[in-house]
Amino acid sequence: MKKIQILGTGCPKCKKLAEHAEAAAGQLGIEYEIEKITQINDIMKMGVMMTPALAIDGQVVSSGKVLSAEEIKSFIQ
């Protein structure tokens, strides 16, 4: 099971990134869990300074932009 983490305070960009991540995982047909990390201290502990950010299985793969579902699929696979 893939763990997909959305790091952000809940802004519209963060919500859009979460939608794209769910769409990507759904299109790939994999088992996944989405976790939203909204506390600034927790986000900073992961080394993220710009949100929204995306982490797959605990590894930050993007920060500061909203990735498309297609871009996210490449990180999940």
C-alpha positions in Angstrom: 0.0 0.0 0.0 1.3 3.4 -1.0 1.2 6.2 1.6 0.6 9.5 -0.1 1.1 12.6 2.0 -0.2 16.1 1.2 1.7 18.7 3.1 0.0 22.1 3.4 -2.2 24.2 5.6 -5.4 23.4 3.7 -5.3 26.2 1.1 -7.0 25.8 -2.3 -3.7 24.7 -3.9 -3.3 22.0 -1.2 -6.8 20.7 -1.8 -6.2 20.6 -5.6 -3.0 18.6 -5.1 -4.9 16.2 -2.9 -7.5 15.8 -5.6 -4.9 15.1 -8.3 -3.1 12.6 -6.0 -6.3 10.7 -5.4 -7.1 10.7 -9.2 -3.6 9.5 -10.0 -3.7 6.6 -7.5 -7.2 5.7 -8.6 -6.1 5.6 -12.3 -3.2 3.3 -11.4 -5.6 1.0 -9.5 -3.3 0.7 -6.5 -4.0 0.4 -2.8 -3.2 3.8 -1.2 -3.8 5.9 1.9 -3.9 9.7 1.7 -2.6 11.6 4.7 -3.0 15.4 5.0 -0.3 17.0 7.1 -1.4 20.5 8.0 0.6 21.5 11.1 3.5 23.8 10.2 5.9 22.1 12.6 5.2 18.7 11.1 5.6 20.1 7.6 9.0 21.7 8.5 10.2 18.5 10.1 10.0 16.9 6.7 12.2 19.6 5.3 9.5 21.4 3.3 9.6 25.2 3.2 7.0 25.8 0.4 3.6 24.3 0.2 1.8 22.5 -1.2 4.1 19.5 -1.1 3.7 15.8 -1.9 5.4 12.9 -0.2 5.2 9.3 -1.3 6.0 6.7 1.4 7.6 9.4 3.6 9.8 10.8 0.8 9.1 14.4 -0.3 9.0 14.4 -4.1 7.6 17.9 -4.8 7.1 21.2 -3.1 5.8 24.6 -4.0 3.6 23.6 -6.9 0.4 21.7 -7.8 1.4 18.6 -9.8 -1.0 17.2 -12.4 -2.4 13.6 -11.9 0.0 12.5 -14.7 3.0 13.9 -13.0 2.0 12.3 -9.7 1.5 8.9 -11.4 5.2 8.9 -12.4 6.2 9.3 -8.7 3.8 6.6 -7.5 4.9 3.9 -9.9 
